[in-house]
Amino acid sequence: MRILATSSDIVRLSFLEALLRDAGIAAVVLDQHISAVEGGIGAFPRRLAVVDDDHDAALRILREAGEAA
């Protein structure tokens, strides 16, 4: 797995995940359940990741959308 973006903004991560899904690339948001531990204050950023083979294509898609990290 390779990390594409790190953010505490769950709306942005959801948007990025949707961009990739629309392009046929599976992505996963890591650390999304940490909010149960942190109390939802956004202290721990979540990470958007894809498998190694999809990394270059995913990064290209995010760059084209003006969303590259």
N, C-alpha and C positions, 0 to 999 in steps of 0.2 A: 504494500500500500504506500502511496505517496500523498503527502499533504499538499492541497492546492490553496487553501485559504484558512486563516484562523481569525475568529471574530467572536465577540460576545453578542453580536446582533443576530438573533435567531431569524429575523425576517430576511435579512440579507443572505444568510446561509441557505434558507429555504428557496430563495430566488435563484441562487447559484446552482443549487441542486436541481431545480426545475429546468434551468437552461441546459444542463448536462443531460438530464433525462430526455428532454425533447430531441437531443442530438443522438440518442441511443447509447449514452454512456452512463453506466451505473455508478453512483457516488454514495458515500455514506457519511453521515455526520457523527463524528466521534465525540465522546464526552458530553452528549446531550442530556444524560441523566444525572450529571453532576449537580444540577440545580437543586435536587433533593437534599444534597449535602450542604450546599452553600446558601440555601434559603432564597434562591432566585435573585440575588443581588448582582449577578453578572461578573463576579470576581474571577471565574475560571472561563476562559474562552473555549469555544467549541472549535473542532477542526473538521474541514471538509476534505475527504480523501477519495482517491480512485486507485484501482489496481495499476501496477507499474506500466503495463502495456497500453493503458488508456491515457497516461499522464500527458504526453505531448499533445494529443488531440484535444483533451480537456482544457489544457492551458491555452491553446489556440482559440477555442470557443470563448473562453472567459476574456481573453484579450480583445477579440472582435466585438464583444459586448461592452467593452470598456470596464470590465470588472476584474481584471487580473490583479492578484494580490502582490 
